[in-house]
Amino acid sequence: MNSGKVAISLVAAAAIGAVLGILFAPSKGAALRRKIRRMGEKEADVLKDKFSDFAENMSQNFEKVKGTVVDYANQTINKNQEKVKTAENN
């Protein structure tokens, strides 16, 4: 399992545990709903940050791979052009 899935699983488990803890703790309805809303907002922010980091990492990896592919394609084109020139000269 990759680290992104593990991190998301841990955040989700923590959120579920926190909500269950609040639901079983004695509290008035309005206070309970307020606590749940705050926790949901906090967990949503954490997930947004994790997703943003993941998207940035994927973008960087894509650019690296793209650069490697372009370099390889250019090298192949140059080699083929040299072969064509050599064949034309013979």
C-alpha positions as CSV (number, residue, x, y, z in Angstrom):
1,M,0.0,0.0,0.0
2,N,1.4,3.4,-0.8
3,S,1.9,6.1,1.7
4,G,-0.9,8.3,0.3
5,K,-3.5,5.6,0.9
6,V,-2.1,4.9,4.4
7,A,-2.3,8.6,5.3
8,I,-5.9,8.9,4.0
9,S,-6.9,5.8,5.9
10,L,-5.4,7.1,9.1
11,V,-7.2,10.5,8.7
12,A,-10.5,8.7,8.0
13,A,-10.1,6.4,11.0
14,A,-9.2,9.3,13.2
15,A,-12.3,11.2,12.0
16,I,-14.6,8.3,12.5
17,G,-13.1,7.7,16.0
18,A,-13.6,11.3,16.9
19,V,-17.2,11.4,15.8
20,L,-18.0,8.2,17.6
21,G,-16.3,9.6,20.8
22,I,-18.4,12.8,20.6
23,L,-21.6,10.9,19.9
24,F,-21.2,8.8,23.0
25,A,-20.1,11.6,25.3
26,P,-22.8,13.4,27.3
27,S,-23.6,16.7,25.7
28,K,-26.6,18.8,24.6
29,G,-27.8,18.4,21.0
30,A,-26.7,21.9,19.8
31,A,-23.3,21.6,21.4
32,L,-22.9,18.1,19.9
33,R,-23.8,19.3,16.4
34,R,-21.4,22.3,16.8
35,K,-18.6,19.9,17.8
36,I,-19.3,17.6,14.9
37,R,-19.4,20.5,12.4
38,R,-16.0,21.8,13.7
39,M,-14.4,18.4,13.6
40,G,-15.8,17.9,10.1
41,E,-14.4,21.2,8.9
42,K,-11.0,20.4,10.5
43,E,-10.8,17.0,8.9
44,A,-12.0,18.4,5.5
45,D,-9.1,20.9,5.7
46,V,-6.6,18.1,6.5
47,L,-7.9,16.1,3.5
48,K,-7.7,19.1,1.2
49,D,-4.1,19.6,2.3
50,K,-3.3,16.0,1.7
51,F,-5.0,16.0,-1.7
52,S,-3.2,19.2,-2.7
53,D,0.2,17.7,-1.7
54,F,-0.7,14.5,-3.7
55,A,-1.7,16.5,-6.8
56,E,1.5,18.6,-6.6
57,N,3.6,15.5,-6.3
58,M,1.8,13.9,-9.2
59,S,2.3,17.0,-11.3
60,Q,6.1,17.1,-10.5
61,N,6.4,13.4,-11.4
62,F,4.5,13.9,-14.6
63,E,6.9,16.8,-15.6
64,K,9.9,14.6,-14.8
65,V,8.6,11.7,-17.0
66,K,7.6,14.1,-19.7
67,G,11.1,15.6,-19.8
68,T,12.7,12.1,-19.9
69,V,10.4,11.1,-22.8
70,V,11.1,14.3,-24.7
71,D,14.9,13.9,-24.2
72,Y,14.7,10.2,-25.4
73,A,12.6,11.2,-28.4
74,N,15.0,13.9,-29.4
75,Q,18.0,11.6,-29.0
76,T,16.2,9.0,-31.2
77,I,15.4,11.6,-33.8
78,N,19.0,12.8,-33.9
79,K,20.3,9.2,-34.3
80,N,17.9,8.6,-37.1
81,Q,18.9,11.8,-38.9
82,E,22.5,10.8,-38.6
83,K,21.7,7.4,-40.1
84,V,19.8,9.0,-43.0
85,K,22.7,11.3,-43.7
86,T,25.2,8.4,-43.6
87,A,23.0,6.4,-46.0
88,E,22.6,9.4,-48.4
89,N,26.4,9.8,-48.5
90,N,27.0,6.2,-49.3
